[in-house]
């Protein structure tokens, strides 16, 4: 897999696989208007849906997990309830699209109440999915590379993590101005390579703790991480635009000279402190 592949392309492939594994009936659309985004190989009888419309609130990790627990050949983990929800959801989507094509979307919402329309079925699927164990993949490039910081944020659960070294191209890490932690920037230069660690079995509870620790000034973004020549889906914490930065970040120097300052001055489980803004 090439690192140049767009994350959105992967999302489309995953959505198609969810549909391929779960559609059990023949639901017709009244027109071919919705065919454009579907490759010919993914024709499910006469059912066509816009990929941008279905499963729109599901991220890569959730889509992968949907595939995992609706695989009929994996009886131990197979979820009949979620597979049924997906079928009912797609049926409801088809009904909505048919009404929309005919200009009768109001009639659709009269026929399907708030518990059964295609916009609420996604929440039902998400709620059902939340009862299953989902693991997330994160790539750490800054303070969270240090086991001391991860243990302070997550506790002893870090002993259960699967960790591999990896790198991320087209990015560079800088020191946040007047602070003892970094931020990462996209550079569009293939020679800019960030070395870090990939942890691919982070739990939902741990993800909540990490999000809280990173605070409102960082958000998670999907990237392709190079692990020994294989490009894997992961997420990194990206800064918001209003953060100022100075010189390039050096992890080894930070461990030696600034880690203690970070713990004393900025470490906060409710969000790292001393954020500089424009």
JOPERA-V37895 format. One record per residue. N is the residue number from 1. RES is the residue in one small letter. PHI is phi in whole degrees, -180 to 180 (NA if undefined). OMEGA is omega as a letter, one per 40 degrees, with the letter a starting at -180 (NA if undefined). D_FIRST is the distance of its C-alpha to the first C-alpha in Angstrom with 1 decimal. Layout:
BEGIN
<<N,RES,PHI,OMEGA,D_FIRST> <N,RES,PHI,OMEGA,D_FIRST>>
END
This chain:
BEGIN
<<1,x,NA,a,0.0> <2,x,-86,i,3.8> <3,x,-70,i,6.6> <4,x,-81,i,8.5> <5,x,-62,i,7.5> <6,x,-80,i,10.8> <7,x,-56,a,11.7> <8,x,-63,i,14.2> <9,x,-65,i,11.9> <10,x,-64,i,10.6> <11,x,-61,i,14.3> <12,x,-62,a,15.4> <13,x,-61,a,13.3> <14,x,-66,i,14.8> <15,x,-60,i,18.2> <16,x,-61,i,18.2> <17,x,-68,i,17.6> <18,x,-58,a,20.4> <19,x,-66,a,22.6> <20,x,-59,a,21.9> <21,x,-81,a,22.8> <22,x,-119,a,25.9> <23,x,-70,a,27.7> <24,x,-114,a,30.9> <25,x,-128,a,33.2> <26,x,-107,i,33.6> <27,x,-109,a,34.0> <28,x,-89,i,34.8> <29,x,-93,a,34.3> <30,x,-82,a,37.2> <31,x,-152,i,35.1> <32,x,-92,a,31.9> <33,x,-61,a,31.4> <34,x,-94,a,28.5> <35,x,-81,a,26.5> <36,x,-58,a,24.7> <37,x,-91,a,21.5> <38,x,-102,i,21.1> <39,x,-60,a,19.4> <40,x,-59,a,22.0> <41,x,-67,a,20.2> <42,x,-110,i,20.7> <43,x,-98,a,24.5> <44,x,-97,a,26.3> <45,x,53,i,29.7> <46,x,-109,a,31.2> <47,x,-97,i,29.4> <48,x,-131,i,27.3> <49,x,-137,i,26.5> <50,x,-70,a,25.0> <51,x,-67,i,21.8> <52,x,-71,a,23.0> <53,x,-90,a,26.1> <54,x,-84,i,25.2> <55,x,48,a,24.0> <56,x,-71,a,24.0> <57,x,-98,a,24.9> <58,x,-104,i,22.2> <59,x,-90,a,19.4> <60,x,-58,a,15.9> <61,x,-62,a,17.7> <62,x,-68,i,20.5> <63,x,-64,i,18.6> <64,x,-62,a,16.7> <65,x,-72,i,20.2> <66,x,-58,i,21.8> <67,x,-63,a,19.6> <68,x,-62,a,20.5> <69,x,-97,i,24.2> <70,x,-120,i,24.7> <71,x,-87,a,23.4> <72,x,-60,a,26.6> <73,x,-86,i,25.6> <74,x,-117,a,25.5> <75,x,-59,a,29.2> <76,x,-60,a,29.6> <77,x,-107,a,27.3> <78,x,-65,i,27.9> <79,x,-115,i,29.6> <80,x,-63,a,31.8> <81,x,-61,a,33.1> <82,x,-71,i,29.7> <83,x,-62,i,28.9> <84,x,-65,i,32.4> <85,x,-60,i,31.8> <86,x,-63,i,28.7> <87,x,-61,i,30.7> <88,x,-65,i,33.6> <89,x,-64,a,31.4> <90,x,-64,i,29.9> <91,x,-59,i,33.5> <92,x,-67,i,34.7> <93,x,-63,i,32.0> <94,x,-62,i,33.1> <95,x,-60,i,36.7> <96,x,-63,a,36.0> <97,x,-63,i,34.3> <98,x,-62,i,37.1> <99,x,-67,a,39.7> <100,x,-64,i,37.9> <101,x,-59,a,37.8> <102,x,-84,a,41.5> <103,x,73,a,42.3> <104,x,-121,a,43.4> <105,x,-62,i,41.1> <106,x,-63,i,44.2> <107,x,-66,i,45.2> <108,x,-61,a,41.8> <109,x,-72,i,42.5> <110,x,-77,a,46.0> <111,x,-77,a,44.7> <112,x,-113,a,41.9> <113,x,-79,a,43.1> <114,x,-65,a,41.2> <115,x,-95,a,40.2> <116,x,-132,i,38.7> <117,x,-86,a,37.2> <118,x,-65,a,33.5> <119,x,-81,i,33.4> <120,x,-97,i,34.8> <121,x,-65,i,32.9> <122,x,-61,i,29.7> <123,x,-65,i,31.8> <124,x,-62,i,33.0> <125,x,-66,i,29.5> <126,x,-62,i,28.6> <127,x,-63,i,31.9> <128,x,-67,a,31.3> <129,x,-67,a,27.8> <130,x,-64,i,29.4> <131,x,-81,i,31.4> <132,x,-101,a,28.4> <133,x,-74,i,26.7> <134,x,-112,i,23.5> <135,x,-114,a,21.6> <136,x,-116,i,19.7> <137,x,-113,i,17.3> <138,x,-129,i,18.7> <139,x,-110,a,18.1> <140,x,-103,a,21.6> <141,x,-121,a,22.5> <142,x,-125,a,26.2> <143,x,-61,a,29.2> <144,x,-75,i,27.2> <145,x,-67,a,25.8> <146,x,-80,i,29.3> <147,x,-62,i,30.2> <148,x,-62,a,33.7> <149,x,-73,a,32.4> <150,x,-62,i,30.1> <151,x,-67,i,33.0> <152,x,-66,a,35.4> <153,x,-85,a,33.2> <154,x,-108,a,32.0> <155,x,86,a,34.7> <156,x,-71,a,34.4> <157,x,-62,a,31.4> <158,x,-64,i,29.2> <159,x,-68,a,30.2> <160,x,-95,a,28.1> <161,x,-80,i,24.8> <162,x,-96,a,21.8> <163,x,-120,i,20.9> <164,x,-133,i,18.4> <165,x,-79,i,18.3> <166,x,-156,i,15.4> <167,x,-144,a,15.2> <168,x,-128,a,14.5> <169,x,-88,i,14.8> <170,x,64,i,16.9> <171,x,-137,i,19.2> <172,x,-145,a,22.6> <173,x,-107,a,25.0> <174,x,-124,i,28.6> <175,x,-78,i,31.8> <176,x,-65,a,33.2> <177,x,-59,i,36.6> <178,x,60,i,39.5> <179,x,-141,a,37.3> <180,x,-110,i,35.9> <181,x,-152,a,32.3> <182,x,-108,i,29.4> <183,x,-138,a,27.2> <184,x,-117,a,23.8> <185,x,-128,i,23.4> <186,x,-80,a,20.7> <187,x,-112,a,21.6> <188,x,64,i,19.2> <189,x,-119,a,19.6> <190,x,-64,i,16.6> <191,x,-80,i,19.3> <192,x,-86,a,20.0> <193,x,-126,i,18.3> <194,x,-104,i,19.4> <195,x,-97,a,19.6> <196,x,-159,i,20.1> <197,x,-122,i,19.7> <198,x,-107,i,17.5> <199,x,-114,a,19.6> <200,x,-113,i,18.0> <201,x,-136,i,21.2> <202,x,-85,a,23.2> <203,x,-82,i,25.7> <204,x,-61,i,26.9> <205,x,-65,i,30.2> <206,x,-67,i,28.6> <207,x,-63,i,26.5> <208,x,-61,i,29.8> <209,x,-65,a,31.3> <210,x,-67,i,28.6> <211,x,-60,a,28.8> <212,x,-66,i,32.5> <213,x,-64,i,32.4> <214,x,-65,i,30.2> <215,x,81,a,32.7> <216,x,-74,a,32.9> <217,x,-90,i,31.7> <218,x,-130,i,28.0> <219,x,-136,a,25.6> <220,x,-87,i,22.2> <221,x,-134,i,19.1> <222,x,-76,i,15.5> <223,x,-143,i,13.1> <224,x,-106,a,9.7> <225,x,-103,a,11.1> <226,x,-85,i,10.2> <227,x,-118,i,11.5> <228,x,52,i,12.3> <229,x,89,i,9.2> <230,x,-104,a,6.9> <231,x,-102,a,6.1> <232,x,-111,i,8.5> <233,x,-69,i,10.6> <234,x,-155,i,14.0> <235,x,-130,i,17.1> <236,x,-128,i,19.4> <237,x,-90,i,23.0> <238,x,-98,i,23.6> <239,x,-83,i,27.2> <240,x,-75,a,29.2> <241,x,-66,a,30.5> <242,x,-87,i,33.9> <243,x,-94,i,33.2> <244,x,-93,a,34.6> <245,x,-140,a,33.1> <246,x,-126,a,34.4> <247,x,-78,i,33.3> <248,x,-57,a,29.8> <249,x,-85,i,29.5> <250,x,-122,a,29.9> <251,x,-63,a,29.1> <252,x,-62,i,31.3> <253,x,-65,i,34.2> <254,x,-64,i,33.8> <255,x,-59,a,34.0> <256,x,-78,a,37.1> <257,x,-114,a,38.9> <258,x,-123,a,37.8> <259,x,-62,i,36.6> <260,x,-63,i,40.2> <261,x,-62,i,40.9> <262,x,-61,a,37.9> <263,x,-65,a,39.2> <264,x,-75,a,42.7> <265,x,-110,a,42.1> <266,x,-127,a,39.0> <267,x,-62,i,37.6> <268,x,-156,a,38.2> <269,x,-66,i,36.6> <270,x,-96,i,37.3> <271,x,128,a,35.4> <272,x,-57,a,35.4> <273,x,-101,i,38.5> <274,x,61,i,39.7> <275,x,-89,i,37.3> <276,x,-97,a,38.3> <277,x,-127,i,38.2> <278,x,-67,NA,39.1>>
END
